[in-house]
Amino acid sequence: MGKTKVKGSVSLRRPFVTCLDRTYEVVDDPSTDSIISWSQSGKSFIVWNPSEFSKDLLHRCFGHHHFPLFTRTLNDYGIKKVDSELWEFADDDFVKGRPELIRNINNRGDSDSDSESRVSTRNTILKKKKNNAESRVSTRVTIQTKKKKKKTNKLVAEAIAAQFQGLEI
């Protein structure tokens, strides 16, 4: 089994069934060959029909229908798209007939520094959103205040004009 890093410890074993295990099983299953299968070389796999894959296999195996999420997950593990014309993906440790090799593939986002960086980035984004929201509220209040002052000034002007009309002889 592959190892994953956990903050404060040397290493722990990866859970027995990972998304890579499930992906390997789906690719290796001959009944899904019209949708997803190994390439001729066996060193890559091809999603032949992304819409069918998303509709049927993704939900059954991964609990969602989002093909972009699947491809991003592959990318997170270093499994790259290798053909611009096809949905073909490859990694040296994702090979037909060698499922034990997938234990060598680690999620690039597993390191402590990556995790801390993601938290820091998320906090920065949240602060910016909060500041933007506060700025929008402040701008709305300013606009509403100006509208009220304009309306009040107009009413005052109309009242003064009415008083002057009453004074005319």
N, C-alpha and C positions, 0 to 999 in steps of 0.2 A: 504494500500500500504506500501511497505517496505521503509526504509530510507537508503540513502547513504550519506556519509560524503563529504563535499565540503570544500576545504581550506578556512579558514576565516569565516566559518559560522557553526552554531550548526548542522543543518541537513536539507536536502531537500528530497522531495519525489522522489522515483525512477520513471522513465518514465512508463507509463501505460503498454506498451508491451515490455517485455525484452526477451532476449534469453531463459530465464527460462520459461516464459509464452509460447513462441513458442514451446519449447521442450515439455512442459506439454501437449499442444494441440495435437502435433504429437503423443505422447505416448498414449494419451487418445482416439485418433481417431480409431475406430474399422476397418476402411478401410485400415489401415497401419499395422495391427496386424501380418502379415506375415513377416514384415520387422522390426518393433519395437513395443513393447507392454509392458503392466504391467506384473510383475511376478504374480504367483498365489496368493501370500500374499497381493499384491497391495502396498507393502512397498519398492519396487524397480522396475526398468524397464530394459528390455533386448533388445539390438540391435541384432536381429536374423540374419540379413543379412547386414553386414557393407558395402559391395560393392553396393548393391541396395540402401541402405540408403544414401550413399555418392552421388551416381549418380542422384537419383531422389529427395529425401526429403531434403537433406542438401541444395542443390542449391535452391530449391523452397522456403524453409523456412528461410535460413540463408545467401543465396547469395554466397556460396562457395561449393566446392566439397571435402574438406579436412577433413576426419574423425579424423586424429590426432589433428587438431585444435579444433574440436568439443569436443573431450575427454579432451583436455587441458583446454578448457573453463569450462567444468563441474568441473574439478579438482580445477580451480580457485575459483569456488563457493563452494568448499568443498563437492561436490557430488563425491563420491569415487567408484571406480571399486571394486565390492565385491566378484566376482567369477573369479578365474584364468582361468577357462575353457570357460567361456562365457563373452560377453560384457554386463555384468550386473552392473548397477549403483544404488546407494542408498544414501539417506539423510533423516534424521528424518522429515524434512519439505517438502519432495517431495513424496507425498502419494496419491494414487488413491482416487478420490472422495473428496479431500481436496485441491483444487487449491489455496485457500486463504492462505495456509501455506507457499507457496513459497515466500511470501512477507517477511518472516523471514530470508531468505537466502541472505546473502550479499557477494559480491565479496571480497575475501581476499585482493585483490590489491587496494581496495578503500581508504585506509588510507593515510594521508599526508606523513608519514614517509616512507611507502612503495614506494610511488611515487617518493619522493626525493632520495631514495636508488636506484630505477631503473634508474633515470636520472644520478646519480653519477656513477653507474656501466656502463651505456652506454657511458658516457664521458670518463671513464677510458679505455674502449675497443677501442673507437675511437682514443684516444691518442696513445695506443699501436699499432694500425693499422698504424697510421701516422708514428710513429717511425720506425716500421718495413719496411714500404714503403720507407722512407728516407734512411734507412740502405741498402735496396736492391739497390736503385739508386746509393748510394755511392759505394757499392761493384761493381756494373756494371761499373761505371766510373773508378774505380781503375783497374779493369781487362782490360778495353779498353785502358787505359793509359799504362799499362804494355805491352800489345800486340803491341801498337804503338812503344814503346821504343825498344822492342825486334826486331821489323821489321826494325826500324831505325838502330839499332846496327848491324844487319845482313847486311844491305845495305852498311854501313860504312866499315864493315869488308871486304865485297866483293870489294869495291872500292880500299881499301888499298891493297888487294891481287892482284888486276889487275895492280896497280901501280908497285908493286914489280915484277910482271911477265914481265912488260915492261922494267925493269931495268936489268934483267938478261942478261948475255952475252953468 
